[in-house]
Amino acid sequence: MRIVLLFVVCLCVVLAGCASQQAAKEGEKLQYVQTDTGRWLIHDVNRPAPPIITPGTLGTETEAGKAPSDAVVLFDGTDLSQWTSGKGGPAKWIVRDGYMEAVKDSGPVGTKRTFGSCQLHVEFATPSKVTGSSQGRGNSGVFLMDTYEVQVLDSYDNKTYPDGQCAALYGRNVPLVNACRKPGEWQSYDIIFHRPIFKGGKVVRKATFTVFHNGVLVQDHVELQGGTGWNGPHAISNYEPHADRLPIALQDHGNPVKFRNVWVRELAD
């Protein structure tokens, strides 16, 4: 009994000492931070600085924007040398006047290079001549890893199901607002994408999307709960294991949607 009592007393003393040490630490100023590059004093001029780049420019109605200096330019308005058809042959889309245009029944185009987590910039324009309605009007899509779709659609005064309108994560997430410009006007997507991670045939980290449509936040660090593949009128695909790097793709949905100034910056997982 004496041994047990002595142990309890000693434990109380230790805990009291730890508590007083913690209180002392809480009263101290935080002067150091632990980072990926080591432990650094706050405002230390010797801490490694980020690389210097030249930022890009915004596009206008008459001129495409320019990519930042550290980006991989996927389409600069001149040719489709960075792209293939969905079947792996030469891309069959039209290139003219600084843009590429989807050709009906030609199939999607995908990048020759593969990517995982990334920042992607795409400028697009739906047809100025309005035909069709709902999903039949200015329909295309931007596919990350050839799998996860940010919908492209003429959603200017065009009613459709909200999880399939412009800037939706198709079938999954409705955009925060409808930021569409008029048909024929140039628009932009800036997409921050972190890929899903699979282990043992199961997803252990889901993909996330942050999307700006014409400079407006429309998807705010959304965790994608599954795939975005159409699986019937009221059904959607689920996650399926795939490679860590896959092409970026643009969809042919039968409408002559235009694209220009496509570039990507790779991000750490």
Backbone bond lengths (Angstrom), bond angles and torsions (degrees), N, CA, C in turn:
res aa  C-N    CA-C-N  psi(-1)  N-CA   C-N-CA  omega(-1)  CA-C   N-CA-C  phi
1 M - - - 1.463 - - 1.521 110.25 -
2 R 1.355 115.63 -41.77 1.471 119.60 178.74 1.529 111.60 -61.75
3 I 1.336 115.64 -37.60 1.474 120.25 -179.43 1.519 110.42 -65.17
4 V 1.333 115.84 -42.42 1.462 120.27 179.41 1.515 110.46 -64.03
5 L 1.355 116.15 -43.71 1.464 120.29 -179.82 1.515 110.93 -63.44
6 L 1.342 116.36 -41.70 1.464 120.92 178.93 1.523 110.68 -62.83
7 F 1.356 116.84 -39.71 1.475 120.85 178.60 1.524 111.29 -62.73
8 V 1.339 115.70 -42.99 1.462 120.20 -179.53 1.523 110.58 -63.66
9 V 1.323 117.09 -42.15 1.466 120.92 179.10 1.525 110.36 -62.63
10 C 1.314 116.98 -45.52 1.473 120.96 179.97 1.519 111.13 -62.30
11 L 1.356 116.32 -41.18 1.462 120.61 179.14 1.518 110.83 -62.07
12 C 1.320 117.18 -41.29 1.471 121.36 178.81 1.521 110.95 -62.95
13 V 1.345 115.68 -40.58 1.470 119.78 178.90 1.522 110.99 -63.27
14 V 1.356 116.00 -43.81 1.462 120.78 179.68 1.521 110.75 -62.13
15 L 1.338 115.91 -46.80 1.460 120.18 -179.45 1.522 111.45 -62.94
16 A 1.307 116.58 -38.91 1.467 120.27 178.35 1.519 110.46 -64.60
17 G 1.350 115.76 -38.77 1.466 119.46 178.40 1.513 111.61 -65.87
18 C 1.340 115.89 -41.44 1.468 119.78 178.52 1.517 111.00 -63.95
19 A 1.328 115.24 -39.91 1.468 119.21 -179.93 1.518 111.24 -64.13
20 S 1.338 116.71 -40.86 1.468 119.19 -179.83 1.525 110.80 -69.84
21 Q 1.360 117.29 -33.79 1.458 120.32 176.50 1.519 110.64 -66.29
22 Q 1.357 115.43 -40.69 1.456 119.76 178.98 1.524 110.46 -63.94
23 A 1.334 115.68 -41.07 1.464 119.71 178.88 1.516 110.42 -62.36
24 A 1.340 116.15 -38.02 1.469 119.34 178.94 1.522 110.31 -66.40
25 K 1.343 116.41 -39.80 1.459 119.68 179.23 1.520 111.32 -64.92
26 E 1.343 115.28 -38.32 1.458 118.47 -179.43 1.519 112.03 -66.56
27 G 1.315 116.30 -24.21 1.461 119.86 178.77 1.519 113.14 -83.90
28 E 1.327 117.41 -10.77 1.458 121.69 -179.05 1.523 111.68 -82.78
29 K 1.330 116.51 155.41 1.459 121.10 174.99 1.522 109.74 -79.13
30 L 1.330 115.05 142.32 1.460 119.79 176.16 1.520 108.12 -80.63
31 Q 1.321 116.68 113.28 1.460 121.13 -175.93 1.524 113.54 -113.36
32 Y 1.324 117.52 -14.18 1.463 120.68 -177.15 1.523 109.95 -129.55
33 V 1.319 115.34 149.59 1.463 121.38 174.17 1.527 108.84 -129.11
34 Q 1.340 115.14 145.36 1.450 120.96 177.34 1.522 108.11 -96.77
35 T 1.330 118.02 124.66 1.459 122.62 -176.17 1.525 110.42 -129.55
36 D 1.324 115.50 178.26 1.472 120.22 177.89 1.525 111.63 -64.39
37 T 1.315 116.92 -22.44 1.474 120.22 -178.54 1.527 112.64 -102.04
38 G 1.332 116.67 9.04 1.450 120.11 177.85 1.526 113.03 122.59
39 R 1.321 115.29 -170.25 1.468 122.25 -179.79 1.527 108.12 -96.81
40 W 1.337 116.28 125.32 1.461 120.20 -173.23 1.521 112.40 -129.41
41 L 1.318 113.97 142.73 1.460 120.92 172.83 1.525 108.52 -67.95
42 I 1.322 116.79 139.34 1.461 120.47 177.40 1.537 109.46 -56.95
43 H 1.322 117.23 133.85 1.476 124.58 -179.98 1.533 112.57 61.80
44 D 1.331 115.98 32.77 1.468 120.98 178.35 1.529 108.60 -79.47
45 V 1.336 117.11 119.73 1.465 120.43 -177.99 1.525 111.95 -70.09
46 N 1.332 117.54 -14.09 1.465 120.56 178.96 1.524 112.84 -87.58
47 R 1.333 117.36 -5.21 1.463 120.32 177.50 1.531 109.23 -64.79
48 P 1.344 118.47 136.46 1.471 120.19 -176.41 1.527 112.48 -56.46
49 A 1.322 115.74 130.03 1.462 121.77 179.66 1.529 110.44 -89.35
50 P 1.324 118.29 154.57 1.466 120.30 178.69 1.518 110.99 -70.44
51 P 1.337 117.30 157.57 1.472 119.91 177.77 1.526 110.61 -65.24
52 I 1.304 115.77 152.17 1.465 121.96 178.95 1.528 108.82 -93.59
53 I 1.331 116.36 130.18 1.457 121.02 177.21 1.522 109.47 -127.33
54 T 1.316 115.34 167.60 1.464 120.86 171.71 1.518 107.87 -99.12
55 P 1.329 118.42 118.16 1.465 119.23 -178.39 1.520 112.09 -67.29
56 G 1.321 116.04 159.33 1.453 120.57 178.22 1.520 111.85 -80.36
57 T 1.319 115.64 -173.66 1.460 121.59 177.68 1.525 109.77 -123.59
58 L 1.316 115.60 157.62 1.459 121.01 179.00 1.524 110.44 -81.78
59 G 1.328 115.70 145.98 1.452 120.15 176.32 1.518 111.65 -78.58
60 T 1.318 116.01 158.72 1.460 122.89 175.32 1.525 108.22 -124.23
61 E 1.312 116.99 -178.30 1.455 120.20 178.31 1.529 112.20 -65.07
62 T 1.323 116.18 -27.08 1.461 119.53 -175.95 1.522 113.75 -106.46
63 E 1.321 117.60 -11.47 1.464 119.53 -174.62 1.519 110.46 -145.49
64 A 1.319 116.07 135.51 1.462 121.25 176.84 1.514 110.34 -70.88
65 G 1.321 115.74 152.63 1.456 119.78 174.38 1.521 111.22 -73.37
66 K 1.313 115.45 175.80 1.470 121.34 178.52 1.516 109.39 -117.42
67 A 1.312 115.88 146.21 1.463 122.09 -177.94 1.521 110.96 -77.77
68 P 1.349 118.13 152.28 1.466 119.86 171.74 1.522 110.48 -63.96
69 S 1.307 115.92 159.12 1.465 120.35 -171.48 1.526 113.66 -66.58
70 D 1.335 118.72 -21.43 1.461 119.97 -178.74 1.525 112.62 -98.73
71 A 1.326 117.47 10.47 1.465 120.81 -178.85 1.521 111.51 -87.50
72 V 1.316 115.43 156.18 1.464 122.41 169.42 1.523 106.62 -91.69
73 V 1.325 117.13 114.28 1.463 121.29 -178.55 1.519 109.20 -82.05
74 L 1.325 116.28 118.69 1.463 121.73 -177.56 1.520 112.21 -95.08
75 F 1.332 116.27 -27.27 1.463 119.83 175.83 1.524 108.50 -154.02
76 D 1.344 115.22 118.86 1.465 120.74 -178.33 1.521 112.48 -109.50
77 G 1.332 115.96 10.60 1.456 119.43 177.31 1.511 114.93 95.37
78 T 1.327 118.06 -0.47 1.465 119.63 -174.61 1.530 113.73 -104.00
79 D 1.344 118.01 -42.88 1.474 119.58 -177.38 1.525 110.19 -159.13
80 L 1.320 114.53 177.15 1.461 121.17 -179.29 1.529 111.72 -108.41
81 S 1.314 115.68 34.86 1.461 120.23 -177.21 1.530 112.72 -66.08
82 Q 1.320 117.24 -20.42 1.464 120.82 179.81 1.536 112.77 -92.54
83 W 1.362 115.73 3.38 1.459 119.84 -170.89 1.518 111.78 -127.39
84 T 1.335 115.84 155.66 1.453 122.18 172.90 1.532 108.33 -130.91
85 S 1.311 117.01 168.37 1.459 120.54 172.37 1.517 108.50 -73.29
86 G 1.324 115.81 168.19 1.459 119.73 179.45 1.511 113.14 -61.28
87 K 1.333 116.88 -21.92 1.469 121.37 -179.88 1.524 112.71 -95.09
88 G 1.342 116.02 1.73 1.452 119.61 176.15 1.503 115.76 98.44
89 G 1.347 118.70 -8.12 1.458 121.43 177.79 1.517 111.06 -86.89
90 P 1.318 117.42 -169.10 1.468 120.93 179.37 1.535 111.13 -62.00
91 A 1.329 115.88 140.39 1.461 120.64 177.11 1.525 109.68 -65.68
92 K 1.322 117.52 137.34 1.455 122.34 -173.51 1.534 113.30 -106.48
93 W 1.325 116.91 11.16 1.456 119.13 178.22 1.521 110.93 -75.40
94 I 1.309 116.69 160.39 1.471 122.82 -179.95 1.534 109.73 -85.08
95 V 1.326 116.00 139.13 1.464 121.43 171.96 1.523 108.33 -119.66
96 R 1.334 116.50 124.29 1.462 121.04 177.81 1.522 109.43 -163.59
97 D 1.301 115.48 150.67 1.470 122.40 174.89 1.524 113.12 50.96
98 G 1.338 116.52 33.65 1.464 120.55 174.62 1.516 115.45 85.19
99 Y 1.321 118.30 7.40 1.468 120.55 178.04 1.521 110.51 -135.71
100 M 1.326 115.65 162.75 1.463 120.76 169.55 1.521 107.98 -109.99
101 E 1.311 115.70 149.01 1.461 121.16 -174.37 1.522 110.20 -130.89
102 A 1.332 114.99 133.53 1.461 119.89 178.27 1.524 110.67 -64.29
103 V 1.328 116.23 138.51 1.460 122.88 177.86 1.516 107.95 -110.59
104 K 1.322 116.28 127.35 1.454 121.26 -176.75 1.530 111.33 -55.25
105 D 1.311 115.20 131.94 1.472 124.66 177.21 1.527 113.75 69.25
106 S 1.343 117.26 9.95 1.468 119.50 177.18 1.523 111.57 -84.68
107 G 1.325 116.34 -15.57 1.459 120.36 -179.17 1.516 112.51 89.69
108 P 1.300 117.07 172.88 1.464 120.99 -179.58 1.518 111.80 -73.32
109 V 1.332 115.26 166.15 1.464 121.18 170.57 1.524 108.03 -118.16
110 G 1.319 115.56 145.32 1.458 120.80 -179.72 1.514 110.79 -134.79
111 T 1.311 116.45 154.03 1.463 120.64 -179.37 1.524 110.69 -71.12
112 K 1.329 115.26 145.71 1.466 119.64 174.49 1.526 110.45 -68.61
113 R 1.322 116.00 -36.19 1.461 120.66 177.41 1.520 109.82 -82.20
114 T 1.313 116.18 157.22 1.460 121.18 179.19 1.523 109.82 -112.43
115 F 1.336 115.10 153.32 1.457 120.89 -175.27 1.528 109.97 -142.77
116 G 1.316 115.04 156.19 1.459 122.19 172.23 1.517 108.69 -114.89
117 S 1.322 116.76 -119.15 1.460 120.99 177.46 1.528 109.43 -64.86
118 C 1.335 116.39 137.68 1.461 118.15 -173.80 1.525 112.15 -164.95
119 Q 1.336 113.92 166.52 1.459 122.93 164.97 1.518 106.22 -106.27
120 L 1.328 116.43 123.67 1.464 121.23 -176.10 1.527 109.93 -121.29
121 H 1.333 115.26 132.46 1.466 121.48 175.50 1.520 108.82 -116.59
122 V 1.329 115.85 130.53 1.462 122.14 179.08 1.524 108.82 -138.67
123 E 1.334 117.02 133.07 1.459 120.88 171.19 1.527 107.83 -109.63
124 F 1.339 116.50 138.75 1.469 120.36 -175.70 1.521 110.21 -146.66
125 A 1.328 114.33 160.44 1.460 121.25 175.72 1.510 109.04 -143.29
126 T 1.325 116.42 127.82 1.462 120.79 173.93 1.526 108.07 -80.08
127 P 1.343 119.04 161.18 1.467 120.95 -175.51 1.524 112.96 -57.94
128 S 1.338 115.37 138.65 1.468 120.31 178.29 1.524 111.45 -70.81
129 K 1.329 116.34 -29.84 1.460 120.50 176.01 1.522 108.15 -87.17
130 V 1.325 115.81 112.96 1.459 120.90 -174.51 1.529 110.58 -80.68
131 T 1.316 115.50 121.67 1.469 121.68 171.86 1.522 107.40 -135.37
132 G 1.311 115.92 149.65 1.451 120.38 179.08 1.519 112.47 78.13
133 S 1.315 114.20 -177.69 1.460 120.65 -179.90 1.519 109.05 -152.12
134 S 1.320 115.21 169.16 1.463 122.12 179.32 1.533 110.40 50.41
135 Q 1.326 119.33 -124.93 1.461 122.66 -176.94 1.526 113.01 -76.63
136 G 1.335 117.74 -5.77 1.456 120.53 178.78 1.504 113.94 -93.66
137 R 1.308 117.66 14.69 1.462 120.94 -174.68 1.530 111.35 -124.66
138 G 1.326 115.92 106.78 1.472 120.58 177.14 1.509 113.19 62.07
139 N 1.318 117.58 43.02 1.461 122.18 -173.69 1.526 111.68 -92.27
140 S 1.320 115.69 131.01 1.461 123.69 170.74 1.521 105.96 -158.82
141 G 1.315 117.09 -163.79 1.453 119.73 179.31 1.511 111.22 -168.41
142 V 1.331 115.93 151.71 1.461 123.26 174.13 1.523 106.84 -109.11
143 F 1.343 115.47 119.60 1.460 120.46 -174.96 1.521 110.31 -109.27
144 L 1.322 116.28 117.43 1.461 121.16 171.33 1.520 108.58 -81.82
145 M 1.328 115.35 135.12 1.461 121.72 -177.27 1.526 111.23 53.70
146 D 1.336 116.25 31.63 1.468 122.22 176.62 1.530 111.89 56.47
147 T 1.352 116.41 21.77 1.462 120.05 -168.94 1.524 113.42 -139.97
148 Y 1.332 117.49 -43.53 1.464 121.49 -169.94 1.530 109.11 -106.87
149 E 1.343 115.58 117.27 1.465 120.52 -166.82 1.524 113.69 -101.03
150 V 1.343 114.03 129.71 1.459 121.15 161.98 1.526 105.20 -97.22
151 Q 1.317 116.82 116.41 1.454 121.55 -173.18 1.527 112.55 -67.56
152 V 1.313 115.91 138.62 1.466 123.36 168.56 1.525 106.65 -111.00
153 L 1.328 116.84 126.96 1.459 121.59 -178.61 1.526 108.75 -158.86
154 D 1.320 116.26 148.76 1.462 119.73 170.33 1.527 107.11 -76.51
155 S 1.324 115.67 95.43 1.466 120.75 -178.65 1.524 111.70 -104.41
156 Y 1.346 116.19 21.72 1.457 120.49 175.93 1.531 108.10 -85.02
157 D 1.312 116.41 108.55 1.469 121.75 -178.80 1.528 110.52 53.79
158 N 1.335 115.37 47.57 1.463 121.23 -178.10 1.519 108.61 -141.30
159 K 1.314 117.06 103.66 1.461 121.48 -175.75 1.526 110.71 -75.85
160 T 1.313 115.59 135.17 1.462 122.86 174.97 1.511 107.91 -154.30
161 Y 1.322 118.07 -178.34 1.469 119.06 176.59 1.536 108.12 -69.73
162 P 1.347 118.51 133.05 1.467 122.07 -171.12 1.522 114.94 -59.55
163 D 1.354 117.61 -31.68 1.469 118.15 179.87 1.525 112.08 -82.75
164 G 1.352 115.77 11.52 1.464 120.43 174.44 1.507 111.76 -129.62
165 Q 1.336 117.81 11.06 1.461 119.93 178.85 1.525 110.23 -83.90
166 C 1.315 116.27 175.43 1.460 120.50 -178.43 1.526 110.45 -56.94
167 A 1.339 115.68 134.41 1.470 125.23 178.12 1.527 113.44 77.38
168 A 1.333 117.59 5.40 1.469 120.02 172.24 1.522 109.90 -74.23
169 L 1.329 116.61 148.79 1.458 120.96 164.39 1.520 103.89 -83.25
170 Y 1.310 115.80 103.31 1.466 122.64 -158.97 1.529 113.46 -48.80
171 G 1.342 114.58 122.94 1.446 121.23 177.47 1.510 114.78 76.44
172 R 1.335 117.13 -3.31 1.462 120.59 -174.38 1.533 112.71 -119.30
173 N 1.329 116.00 -62.31 1.466 119.07 -170.76 1.517 111.93 -125.13
174 V 1.327 115.24 128.19 1.461 122.90 177.53 1.536 108.96 -79.48
175 P 1.339 119.01 137.48 1.472 119.17 176.76 1.529 111.59 -63.05
176 L 1.322 116.37 155.06 1.464 121.13 -178.87 1.524 111.54 -64.35
177 V 1.324 116.84 -35.91 1.469 122.61 177.83 1.517 108.64 -144.72
178 N 1.324 116.20 163.73 1.461 122.29 172.09 1.525 106.88 -94.65
179 A 1.331 117.18 107.12 1.464 122.61 -176.23 1.525 111.99 -107.49
180 C 1.331 116.71 23.92 1.467 120.82 -175.04 1.526 112.63 -68.67
181 R 1.331 114.38 143.55 1.453 121.55 168.79 1.528 108.98 -91.00
182 K 1.330 115.63 173.91 1.460 120.93 -177.84 1.533 110.92 -66.49
183 P 1.328 117.26 156.12 1.465 120.81 176.67 1.526 111.69 -53.61
184 G 1.330 115.38 135.87 1.459 120.78 179.23 1.514 114.27 90.62
185 E 1.333 118.22 -18.33 1.464 120.91 179.34 1.526 109.98 -83.29
186 W 1.328 115.36 145.44 1.460 119.92 -179.63 1.525 110.80 -72.99
187 Q 1.326 115.01 138.17 1.458 122.92 -179.40 1.531 108.48 -129.41
188 S 1.326 116.08 171.70 1.468 118.88 -178.76 1.523 111.25 -142.12
189 Y 1.329 114.27 148.90 1.455 123.43 167.43 1.521 108.11 -117.59
190 D 1.321 115.94 135.66 1.458 122.16 165.58 1.517 106.15 -122.36
191 I 1.327 115.09 115.68 1.459 122.21 -169.54 1.523 109.60 -118.62
192 I 1.336 115.77 126.54 1.461 121.14 171.15 1.527 106.50 -106.33
193 F 1.318 115.56 116.15 1.460 121.30 -172.70 1.523 110.12 -125.36
194 H 1.325 115.69 128.83 1.463 120.72 170.98 1.523 107.76 -116.30
195 R 1.299 114.44 123.74 1.459 122.01 -170.73 1.529 111.27 -66.96
196 P 1.336 116.25 157.03 1.462 119.28 170.77 1.526 110.33 -74.26
197 I 1.304 115.72 156.91 1.466 121.55 176.60 1.528 108.42 -120.34
198 F 1.317 114.98 132.19 1.469 121.61 -178.47 1.523 109.76 -115.11
199 K 1.320 115.24 141.93 1.464 121.35 173.12 1.522 108.13 -142.53
200 G 1.308 115.64 132.37 1.453 119.67 179.27 1.514 113.37 59.60
201 G 1.333 116.25 32.50 1.456 120.17 178.26 1.517 114.49 79.53
202 K 1.334 117.21 5.26 1.461 120.66 -179.49 1.535 110.32 -124.63
203 V 1.331 116.10 151.11 1.457 120.20 177.20 1.531 108.57 -78.89
204 V 1.335 116.15 124.60 1.470 120.80 179.19 1.521 111.38 -108.05
205 R 1.322 116.76 -15.73 1.466 121.25 170.26 1.514 107.76 -142.99
206 K 1.317 116.33 122.81 1.459 121.01 -177.05 1.519 110.89 -79.07
207 A 1.325 115.22 156.41 1.462 120.98 178.18 1.526 110.19 -68.77
208 T 1.324 115.92 151.02 1.464 120.52 174.40 1.527 109.58 -127.09
209 F 1.332 114.88 146.94 1.455 122.86 179.33 1.520 110.44 -129.70
210 T 1.319 115.34 132.75 1.458 122.48 162.86 1.522 105.57 -121.64
211 V 1.327 116.89 126.83 1.459 120.84 -174.48 1.523 110.22 -130.73
212 F 1.337 115.07 131.15 1.460 122.32 170.53 1.521 107.87 -109.55
213 H 1.323 116.35 126.41 1.463 122.33 177.94 1.519 107.59 -111.43
214 N 1.323 115.91 114.81 1.470 121.32 -175.72 1.525 111.52 54.35
215 G 1.335 115.21 38.46 1.463 121.21 177.80 1.509 114.94 82.80
216 V 1.336 117.41 0.24 1.467 121.97 -177.63 1.532 109.55 -106.25
217 L 1.328 117.09 130.98 1.456 120.93 178.97 1.531 109.72 -67.34
218 V 1.333 116.38 120.70 1.468 120.50 -178.81 1.533 113.35 -121.49
219 Q 1.336 117.47 -20.30 1.464 122.29 172.94 1.526 106.54 -132.69
220 D 1.325 116.68 115.39 1.462 121.72 -169.84 1.531 110.79 -104.63
221 H 1.316 115.54 89.01 1.472 122.12 178.99 1.534 110.06 47.53
222 V 1.314 114.99 54.60 1.459 122.02 -178.35 1.525 110.47 -79.63
223 E 1.313 116.14 129.55 1.462 120.62 173.64 1.524 107.90 -86.92
224 L 1.316 115.43 114.76 1.462 121.03 -176.50 1.525 109.41 -73.58
225 Q 1.326 116.35 123.08 1.462 120.56 -172.97 1.527 113.63 -83.31
226 G 1.323 117.52 -8.39 1.457 120.69 178.27 1.509 109.88 -178.49
227 G 1.316 117.29 -163.15 1.458 121.45 -179.62 1.515 112.20 -73.37
228 T 1.343 115.28 174.14 1.472 121.17 179.53 1.530 110.89 -121.98
229 G 1.310 117.12 15.99 1.458 120.76 -177.57 1.516 112.12 -78.24
230 W 1.341 116.07 132.06 1.470 121.96 177.63 1.523 108.76 -63.09
231 N 1.325 115.63 128.41 1.464 120.32 -175.85 1.532 110.59 -131.69
232 G 1.344 114.81 35.52 1.451 120.96 -175.72 1.513 110.08 115.99
233 P 1.335 117.58 169.76 1.467 121.59 -174.15 1.527 114.45 -53.83
234 H 1.314 118.37 -33.99 1.463 120.77 -176.96 1.522 110.80 -136.64
235 A 1.319 115.96 43.99 1.463 120.54 179.57 1.522 109.52 -145.54
236 I 1.321 115.91 153.59 1.464 121.73 -176.08 1.524 108.49 -138.50
237 S 1.325 116.66 156.50 1.466 121.07 -178.31 1.527 111.30 -75.04
238 N 1.310 115.12 165.69 1.461 121.53 175.95 1.525 108.48 -110.63
239 Y 1.321 116.42 178.03 1.459 119.78 174.31 1.523 110.74 -64.97
240 E 1.311 115.17 137.49 1.452 121.66 171.52 1.524 107.95 -132.59
241 P 1.328 118.76 134.13 1.471 120.64 -177.36 1.526 111.88 -55.68
242 H 1.312 116.05 141.18 1.468 121.30 178.18 1.523 109.68 -150.78
243 A 1.314 116.30 177.44 1.465 122.27 -178.00 1.525 110.97 -64.78
244 D 1.326 115.82 162.51 1.464 121.26 179.85 1.529 112.37 -74.18
245 R 1.324 116.34 -20.00 1.466 121.37 180.00 1.527 108.67 -137.16
246 L 1.339 115.98 132.41 1.464 121.75 179.61 1.530 108.70 -144.78
247 P 1.327 118.07 166.02 1.466 119.72 -178.76 1.531 112.77 -67.69
248 I 1.323 114.67 158.46 1.463 122.62 165.43 1.522 106.14 -90.57
249 A 1.313 117.74 136.55 1.462 120.67 -175.14 1.521 111.73 -130.03
250 L 1.339 114.60 152.30 1.460 122.99 174.26 1.519 107.65 -120.16
251 Q 1.315 116.53 138.85 1.463 121.80 -169.60 1.526 113.12 -93.50
252 D 1.331 114.39 140.06 1.469 121.47 165.43 1.515 106.88 -97.54
253 H 1.347 116.29 112.02 1.463 120.68 178.95 1.532 110.42 -116.21
254 G 1.343 114.75 21.01 1.455 119.63 177.02 1.514 115.46 90.56
255 N 1.332 117.17 -1.38 1.465 121.11 179.18 1.525 110.47 -113.37
256 P 1.345 118.70 140.76 1.470 121.65 -177.10 1.525 112.94 -78.08
257 V 1.324 115.80 68.90 1.470 121.97 178.17 1.525 108.87 -81.09
258 K 1.326 116.36 139.95 1.463 122.34 -177.81 1.532 110.46 -102.68
259 F 1.342 115.19 150.25 1.466 121.63 176.95 1.524 109.38 -136.64
260 R 1.318 115.98 146.68 1.463 121.32 175.84 1.537 109.04 -153.07
261 N 1.331 115.76 167.06 1.465 123.21 175.08 1.528 111.80 45.72
262 V 1.320 115.15 63.98 1.468 120.99 179.01 1.523 108.60 -101.62
263 W 1.326 116.48 120.66 1.464 119.97 178.46 1.523 110.33 -144.50
264 V 1.329 115.13 161.65 1.458 120.77 -175.53 1.511 109.85 -141.55
265 R 1.327 115.89 145.91 1.468 122.89 171.55 1.518 107.12 -123.21
266 E 1.315 116.34 124.28 1.464 119.72 -177.86 1.532 110.33 -74.30
267 L 1.338 115.61 143.13 1.462 122.75 -179.25 1.516 109.83 -120.45
268 A 1.304 115.50 153.31 1.464 120.58 175.03 1.522 109.69 -69.43
269 D 1.327 116.46 147.75 1.461 120.06 178.60 1.511 111.66 -71.06
